[in-house]
Amino acid sequence: MTTTPLVDPRVIALAHYAGRALLEHVLDRHGITFQQSVTLRLAALADGPVGREQLVDGVTGALKIDAAEVHGVLDELIAARLLTPDGASSLRITDAGRKLYATTSGETTPITARIYDGIPAEDLAVTGRVLSLITDRAGAELSALSR
């Protein structure tokens, strides 16, 4: 008989890394990194050009990585012609970037559907609330440590 574990940092990490490994498997086939994918997603979901600093803030907030690293990722995406400068301080996703984002999203969608299949909506809602609370609290702790 197996027991259902209580949520704790290890359970959260195992779920995160299992999902990330699946995503990276898809991304590797297209020559894009996880950080590039997160950045490209923010640009793809924007309605038009996005300020470079807005992208940096979005990625550092999501991935908890240094802004200098995100600037490097932006430069990689520009060099790969997936993003292009639009004015002095904005970037725009290119057609190639939009196509890559659509392709990788399209490949991960059925995997995600299989993973979540059969999980009751109420369980997903509770999990979402708990993980959001944990994320907020961890963010506050990180901010306090960074002061």
C-alpha positions in Angstrom: 0.0 0.0 0.0 1.3 3.4 -0.9 0.5 6.6 1.0 0.0 9.9 -0.7 2.7 12.3 0.4 2.0 15.6 1.9 3.2 18.5 -0.3 6.7 19.6 0.7 9.7 21.0 -1.1 10.8 17.6 -2.3 7.4 16.7 -3.8 7.2 20.1 -5.5 10.7 19.8 -6.9 10.1 16.3 -8.2 7.0 17.4 -10.0 8.8 20.5 -11.4 11.8 18.6 -12.6 9.7 15.9 -14.2 7.7 18.4 -16.2 10.8 20.4 -17.0 12.6 17.3 -18.3 9.7 16.7 -20.7 9.7 20.3 -21.9 13.5 20.3 -22.4 13.2 17.1 -24.4 10.9 18.9 -26.8 13.0 22.1 -26.8 16.3 20.2 -27.4 14.9 18.9 -30.7 14.4 22.5 -31.8 17.8 23.8 -30.5 16.3 26.1 -27.8 17.0 26.2 -24.1 14.5 26.4 -21.2 15.4 30.0 -20.5 15.0 30.9 -24.2 11.6 29.2 -24.2 10.4 31.2 -21.2 11.6 34.4 -22.7 10.2 33.6 -26.1 6.8 32.8 -24.5 6.6 36.3 -22.9 7.4 37.9 -26.3 4.9 35.7 -28.1 2.1 36.5 -25.7 2.7 40.2 -25.9 0.5 42.3 -28.2 3.3 43.9 -30.2 6.8 45.1 -29.2 7.9 44.5 -25.6 10.4 46.6 -23.7 13.7 44.9 -23.2 13.6 45.6 -19.4 10.0 44.4 -19.2 11.2 41.0 -20.7 14.1 41.0 -18.3 11.8 41.6 -15.3 9.4 39.0 -16.5 12.0 36.3 -16.9 13.9 37.1 -13.7 10.6 37.1 -11.8 9.6 33.7 -13.3 13.0 31.9 -13.1 14.6 33.8 -10.2 17.8 34.3 -12.2 20.1 37.2 -12.6 19.2 40.1 -15.0 22.6 39.8 -16.7 21.8 36.2 -17.6 18.4 37.2 -19.1 20.1 39.9 -21.1 22.4 37.2 -22.5 19.4 35.1 -23.4 17.8 38.0 -25.2 21.0 38.5 -27.1 21.0 34.8 -28.1 17.4 35.0 -29.3 18.3 38.1 -31.3 21.3 36.4 -32.8 19.1 33.4 -33.7 16.6 35.8 -35.3 13.8 34.8 -33.0 13.5 38.3 -31.6 14.4 41.5 -33.3 15.0 45.0 -32.0 12.0 47.4 -32.4 13.1 50.9 -31.6 15.7 51.8 -29.1 14.6 49.7 -26.1 12.0 47.3 -27.3 12.0 43.8 -28.9 9.5 42.1 -31.2 9.1 38.4 -31.8 9.9 37.5 -35.4 7.9 35.2 -37.6 10.5 32.5 -37.0 10.2 33.0 -33.3 6.4 32.9 -33.4 6.6 29.7 -35.5 9.0 28.1 -33.1 6.9 29.0 -30.1 3.8 27.6 -31.8 5.6 24.4 -32.7 7.0 23.7 -29.2 3.7 24.6 -27.6 1.9 22.3 -30.0 4.2 19.5 -29.2 3.9 19.9 -25.4 0.1 20.4 -25.3 -0.8 16.7 -25.8 1.9 15.6 -23.3 0.4 18.0 -20.7 -3.1 16.8 -21.5 -2.0 13.2 -20.8 -0.3 14.2 -17.5 -3.4 16.1 -16.2 -6.0 13.6 -17.6 -8.3 12.3 -15.0 -7.3 14.7 -12.2 -10.5 16.2 -10.8 -10.9 19.9 -11.3 -11.4 20.5 -7.6 -8.0 18.8 -6.9 -6.3 21.0 -9.5 -8.0 24.1 -8.0 -6.7 23.3 -4.5 -3.3 22.5 -5.8 -3.2 25.8 -7.7 -4.1 27.7 -4.6 -1.6 26.0 -2.4 1.3 26.3 -5.0 0.4 30.0 -5.6 0.6 30.6 -1.8 3.9 28.8 -1.6 5.3 30.7 -4.5 4.2 34.0 -3.0 5.7 33.2 0.4 9.0 31.9 -1.2 9.2 35.1 -3.2 8.8 37.2 -0.1 11.5 35.2 1.7 13.8 35.6 -1.3 13.2 39.4 -1.3 14.0 39.5 2.4 17.3 37.6 1.9 18.2 39.9 -1.0 17.9 43.1 1.1 
